[in-house]
Amino acid sequence: MAANTRQVTLLCLLDLSAAFDCVDHDLLLHRLQPSFGLRGIALEWIRPFLTDHTEQIAYGGQLSTSCPLPFGVPQGSVLEPLLYTLYTADLTCVVERHGIRLHQYADDSQVYMSVPVSDVTTATQTLAV
């Protein structure tokens, strides 16, 4: 559509390494209540799904002490992309406040804006910030 109105589109692809491993459980649980209305039994079902996980390292036949995992969503779960999307939902508001558009699918994000050719320099600086 931008090309039809003689505009250029600037695109920035965001690749967040290990994005699903960076989800803060406390922050996600806090956002689920006011932002998405998840309360009561539904919220209490999600809480142990996120928080009751530990990790342990095996090296040279020895096991480390088990440590709780305060970050990340369970890998391979059907809820993994949904929980990550809910976790990052506020990003849309932040991006749009700057006149930029956002397209997300799970941990793949694209920010873009279409502008007249004369505004490319200013738009590039906006995306760079």
C-alpha positions as semicolon CSV with decimal commas, in nm:
position;residue;x (nm);y (nm);z (nm)
1;M;0,000;0,000;0,000
2;A;0,290;0,236;0,074
3;A;0,429;0,189;-0,276
4;N;0,091;0,287;-0,423
5;T;0,120;0,624;-0,245
6;R;0,486;0,669;-0,347
7;Q;0,621;0,599;0,001
8;V;0,911;0,385;0,115
9;T;0,890;0,134;0,397
10;L;1,171;0,096;0,647
11;L;1,183;-0,243;0,818
12;C;1,374;-0,356;1,124
13;L;1,377;-0,728;1,209
14;L;1,426;-0,808;1,576
15;D;1,590;-1,139;1,661
16;L;1,574;-1,198;2,033
17;S;1,806;-1,482;2,126
18;A;1,649;-1,734;2,363
19;A;1,346;-1,507;2,398
20;F;1,126;-1,775;2,552
21;D;1,392;-1,829;2,820
22;C;1,380;-1,462;2,924
23;V;1,015;-1,444;3,033
24;D;1,001;-1,322;3,394
25;H;0,739;-1,535;3,572
26;D;0,640;-1,271;3,828
27;L;0,600;-1,002;3,563
28;L;0,398;-1,228;3,334
29;L;0,167;-1,336;3,615
30;H;0,121;-0,971;3,714
31;R;0,032;-0,874;3,354
32;L;-0,216;-1,158;3,310
33;Q;-0,445;-1,017;3,578
34;P;-0,512;-0,653;3,482
35;S;-0,427;-0,666;3,112
36;F;-0,606;-0,987;3,014
37;G;-0,851;-1,046;3,300
38;L;-0,704;-1,382;3,400
39;R;-0,806;-1,443;3,762
40;G;-0,903;-1,711;4,008
41;I;-0,873;-2,074;3,908
42;A;-0,735;-1,995;3,561
43;L;-0,452;-1,786;3,705
44;E;-0,382;-2,046;3,972
45;W;-0,357;-2,313;3,701
46;I;-0,099;-2,108;3,508
47;R;0,111;-2,023;3,817
48;P;0,250;-2,374;3,885
49;F;0,285;-2,434;3,511
50;L;0,536;-2,146;3,511
51;T;0,690;-2,156;3,855
52;D;0,732;-2,519;3,957
53;H;1,040;-2,586;3,744
54;T;1,401;-2,643;3,843
55;E;1,723;-2,713;3,659
56;Q;2,018;-2,929;3,738
57;I;2,347;-2,986;3,557
58;A;2,514;-3,322;3,510
59;Y;2,889;-3,311;3,448
60;G;3,146;-3,585;3,489
61;G;2,893;-3,816;3,649
62;Q;2,808;-3,559;3,916
63;L;2,481;-3,367;3,958
64;S;2,468;-3,006;4,068
65;T;2,225;-2,875;4,326
66;S;1,876;-2,827;4,186
67;C;1,793;-2,457;4,133
68;P;1,454;-2,296;4,072
69;L;1,393;-2,135;3,732
70;P;1,243;-1,786;3,779
71;F;1,250;-1,717;3,403
72;G;1,129;-1,887;3,087
73;V;0,825;-2,070;2,964
74;P;0,822;-2,449;2,937
75;Q;0,976;-2,550;2,605
76;G;0,763;-2,749;2,361
77;S;0,437;-2,651;2,524
78;V;0,143;-2,531;2,314
79;L;0,119;-2,241;2,559
80;E;0,481;-2,131;2,500
81;P;0,416;-1,890;2,206
82;L;0,090;-1,765;2,360
83;L;0,249;-1,685;2,697
84;Y;0,539;-1,509;2,526
85;T;0,299;-1,304;2,315
86;L;0,101;-1,202;2,624
87;Y;0,428;-1,117;2,800
88;T;0,533;-0,881;2,519
89;A;0,187;-0,737;2,442
90;D;0,274;-0,397;2,592
91;L;0,546;-0,361;2,330
92;T;0,277;-0,274;2,074
93;C;0,170;0,033;2,273
94;V;0,528;0,152;2,317
95;V;0,611;0,113;1,949
96;E;0,291;0,279;1,826
97;R;0,353;0,583;2,049
98;H;0,650;0,657;1,823
99;G;0,454;0,628;1,499
100;I;0,600;0,287;1,420
101;R;0,409;-0,031;1,342
102;L;0,477;-0,374;1,487
103;H;0,415;-0,723;1,357
104;Q;0,483;-1,016;1,588
105;Y;0,458;-1,390;1,568
106;A;0,580;-1,557;1,885
107;D;0,941;-1,435;1,929
108;D;0,979;-1,295;1,576
109;S;0,919;-0,920;1,566
110;Q;0,922;-0,670;1,283
111;V;0,897;-0,296;1,335
112;Y;0,833;-0,084;1,030
113;M;0,714;0,251;0,908
114;S;0,618;0,394;0,571
115;V;0,713;0,752;0,490
116;P;0,758;0,980;0,190
117;V;1,108;0,963;0,039
118;S;1,180;1,313;0,175
119;D;1,136;1,185;0,535
120;V;1,362;0,878;0,510
121;T;1,646;1,033;0,714
122;T;1,418;1,128;1,003
123;A;1,241;0,791;0,991
124;T;1,574;0,607;0,994
125;Q;1,675;0,797;1,306
126;T;1,341;0,714;1,469
127;L;1,388;0,342;1,402
128;A;1,750;0,354;1,523
129;V;1,647;0,482;1,865
